[in-house]
């Protein structure tokens, strides 16, 4: 798990990591409405489904 800024060239970020989950959670605690389109990770692959759970 690395920050998005440290994803090596030629690689892809396929899921959000624990820091992103924490950041999203903190913001969502005080949010009344969220419009979101799509999953947080590539849920078709169990290894990258954490952000979608």
Secondary structure, 3 states (H helix, E strand, C coil): CCCHHHCCCCCCCCCCCHHHHHHHHHHHCCCCCCCCCCCCCCCCCHHHCHHHC
